[in-house]
Amino acid sequence: MFLQKITKLTISLIILVFSLNSCGGKFGADARKYPPNPDARVKKNIEEGRGFRLMDSIKKGSGNFEFASSNPLWRASLDTIDFMPLASVNYSGGIIITDWYAANMANESIKISIRFLTNEIRSDALTIKVFNKKCDTSMICKTSETTGNLILELKAKILKTAAIYEKQIKSKNFRPYQGLKDNRVKKK
């Protein structure tokens, strides 16, 4: 009898320790992005589509799924280089590599590699490399990495398009905050 009580108590303590250990918050979150007032945080989250509502016109069959197409930076990159054939695309690895592409010149072609460093839309979120291949008449080719305006133009176009996509996503998910339904006293 005494041994059973000790066993139950030990198991309960182990479960309690593991359950309390998993109650950590976000580490490294930027406090400037989150208002200190809880009501303002709730309003911001609900308006951006990250909120949680109970008994509010539940639609069956709807859900929030994360696909590569829901990442604005990824979509913008694919849309920017959609005229080029793709050699390798890996969303989980964060890289897009095109095949060699020659527009009008038969002896010169380019290849683009885009590597994603973060999902946030900012100038250091991706690195772009452009390779140039020049072949002579005897089909001896020389490949080199290009630096110049093309990389800057691609990055600017991708970031601009991604910002537009993100704005569209936020406006689509926007729901006006209805406020609290109970009779709480509002703090001033």
C-alpha positions as CSV (number, residue, x, y, z in Angstrom):
1,M,0.0,0.0,0.0
2,F,2.8,2.4,1.0
3,L,4.8,1.4,-2.1
4,Q,1.8,2.1,-4.4
5,K,1.4,5.6,-2.9
6,I,5.1,6.4,-3.4
7,T,4.9,5.1,-7.0
8,K,1.8,7.2,-7.8
9,L,3.4,10.3,-6.2
10,T,6.7,9.8,-8.2
11,I,4.8,9.3,-11.5
12,S,2.7,12.4,-10.8
13,L,5.8,14.5,-10.0
14,I,7.5,13.3,-13.2
15,I,4.5,14.2,-15.3
16,L,4.3,17.6,-13.6
17,V,7.9,18.4,-14.2
18,F,7.7,17.5,-17.9
19,S,4.5,19.5,-18.4
20,L,5.8,22.6,-16.6
21,N,9.1,22.3,-18.5
22,S,7.3,22.7,-21.8
23,C,5.6,26.0,-20.8
24,G,8.4,28.2,-22.3
25,G,7.6,31.3,-24.3
26,K,9.2,32.7,-27.4
27,F,12.8,33.5,-26.7
28,G,14.4,36.3,-28.6
29,A,11.1,37.9,-29.7
30,D,11.3,41.6,-30.4
31,A,9.4,43.4,-27.7
32,R,9.0,46.5,-29.9
33,K,6.6,44.5,-32.2
34,Y,4.3,43.5,-29.3
35,P,2.3,46.1,-27.4
36,P,2.5,45.9,-23.6
37,N,-1.3,46.2,-23.2
38,P,-2.9,42.7,-23.4
39,D,-6.1,44.1,-25.1
40,A,-4.0,45.8,-27.7
41,R,-2.1,42.5,-28.3
42,V,-5.3,40.6,-28.7
43,K,-6.7,43.2,-31.2
44,K,-3.4,43.2,-33.2
45,N,-3.4,39.3,-33.4
46,I,-7.0,39.0,-34.4
47,E,-6.7,41.8,-37.1
48,E,-3.7,40.0,-38.6
49,G,-5.5,36.7,-38.7
50,R,-3.4,35.1,-36.0
51,G,-6.2,35.2,-33.4
52,F,-8.3,32.6,-31.8
53,R,-12.0,33.0,-31.7
54,L,-14.6,30.7,-30.1
55,M,-18.1,30.4,-31.4
56,D,-17.5,32.9,-34.2
57,S,-19.1,31.6,-37.4
58,I,-17.1,28.4,-37.7
59,K,-16.6,27.5,-41.3
60,K,-16.2,23.8,-41.9
61,G,-13.4,22.6,-44.2
62,S,-11.3,25.8,-43.8
63,G,-7.9,25.7,-42.3
64,N,-4.6,27.4,-42.2
65,F,-2.0,25.3,-44.1
66,E,1.6,26.4,-44.6
67,F,2.7,25.7,-48.1
68,A,5.6,27.1,-50.0
69,S,3.1,29.3,-51.9
70,S,2.2,31.0,-48.6
71,N,5.7,32.4,-48.2
72,P,5.7,35.8,-50.0
73,L,9.5,35.8,-50.4
74,W,9.5,32.3,-52.0
75,R,6.6,33.2,-54.3
76,A,8.2,36.5,-55.4
77,S,11.4,34.7,-56.2
78,L,9.7,32.1,-58.4
79,D,7.6,34.8,-60.1
80,T,10.6,36.9,-60.8
81,I,12.6,34.1,-62.6
82,D,9.6,32.3,-64.1
83,F,10.9,32.7,-67.6
84,M,13.9,30.6,-66.8
85,P,13.9,26.7,-66.6
86,L,14.5,25.5,-63.1
87,A,17.2,22.9,-62.4
88,S,16.6,22.4,-58.6
89,V,14.0,23.8,-56.2
90,N,14.0,22.9,-52.6
91,Y,11.7,24.8,-50.2
92,S,12.8,23.1,-47.0
93,G,16.5,23.7,-48.0
94,G,15.8,27.2,-49.0
95,I,17.4,27.2,-52.5
96,I,16.3,27.8,-56.1
97,I,18.7,27.0,-58.9
98,T,17.9,27.7,-62.5
99,D,19.2,25.8,-65.5
100,W,21.4,27.6,-68.1
101,Y,19.4,30.2,-70.0
102,A,20.3,31.9,-73.2
103,A,17.8,34.6,-74.5
104,N,19.1,35.7,-77.9
105,M,22.8,35.0,-77.8
106,A,23.7,31.5,-78.8
107,N,27.2,31.6,-77.3
108,E,26.3,33.1,-73.9
109,S,24.0,31.9,-71.2
110,I,23.3,32.6,-67.5
111,K,22.4,30.5,-64.4
112,I,20.9,32.0,-61.2
113,S,21.1,30.6,-57.7
114,I,18.9,32.1,-55.0
115,R,19.5,31.0,-51.4
116,F,17.0,32.0,-48.6
117,L,18.5,32.9,-45.2
118,T,15.2,33.9,-43.5
119,N,11.5,34.1,-44.3
120,E,11.4,37.8,-43.3
121,I,11.2,40.3,-46.1
122,R,14.5,42.3,-45.7
123,S,17.5,43.0,-47.8
124,D,19.7,40.3,-46.2
125,A,17.0,37.6,-46.4
126,L,18.5,36.1,-49.6
127,T,21.7,35.8,-51.5
128,I,21.7,35.7,-55.2
129,K,24.5,34.4,-57.4
130,V,24.6,34.8,-61.2
131,F,26.9,32.6,-63.3
132,N,27.8,33.4,-66.9
133,K,28.9,30.9,-69.5
134,K,30.5,32.0,-72.7
135,C,31.3,29.5,-75.4
136,D,33.4,30.0,-78.5
137,T,32.8,28.5,-81.9
138,S,34.5,25.3,-81.1
139,M,32.1,24.8,-78.1
140,I,34.8,25.4,-75.5
141,C,33.0,27.1,-72.6
142,K,34.2,29.3,-69.8
143,T,32.1,29.8,-66.7
144,S,32.4,32.6,-64.2
145,E,30.4,34.2,-61.4
146,T,29.0,37.6,-62.3
147,T,28.8,40.6,-60.0
148,G,27.0,43.7,-61.0
149,N,23.6,45.3,-61.6
150,L,21.7,42.1,-62.4
151,I,22.0,40.8,-58.9
152,L,20.9,44.1,-57.4
153,E,18.0,44.4,-59.8
154,L,16.8,40.8,-59.1
155,K,17.0,41.3,-55.3
156,A,15.1,44.6,-55.6
157,K,12.4,43.1,-57.8
158,I,12.0,40.0,-55.5
159,L,11.8,42.1,-52.3
160,K,9.3,44.6,-53.9
161,T,7.1,41.8,-55.1
162,A,7.3,39.9,-51.8
163,A,6.3,43.1,-49.9
164,I,3.2,43.4,-52.2
165,Y,2.3,39.7,-51.6
166,E,2.7,40.1,-47.8
167,K,0.4,43.1,-47.9
168,Q,-2.2,41.2,-49.8
169,I,-2.0,38.3,-47.3
170,K,-2.4,40.7,-44.4
171,S,-5.4,42.4,-46.0
172,K,-7.0,39.1,-46.8
173,N,-6.6,37.9,-43.2
174,F,-7.7,41.2,-41.7
175,R,-10.7,41.0,-39.4
176,P,-11.8,44.1,-37.5
177,Y,-11.6,43.7,-33.8
178,Q,-15.0,43.5,-32.2
179,G,-13.8,44.0,-28.6
180,L,-14.6,42.0,-25.6
181,K,-18.2,40.8,-25.2
182,D,-18.2,40.9,-21.4
183,N,-18.7,44.0,-19.2
184,R,-15.0,44.6,-18.4
185,V,-14.0,48.0,-17.3
186,K,-11.7,49.5,-19.9
187,K,-8.4,50.8,-18.6
188,K,-7.5,54.4,-19.6
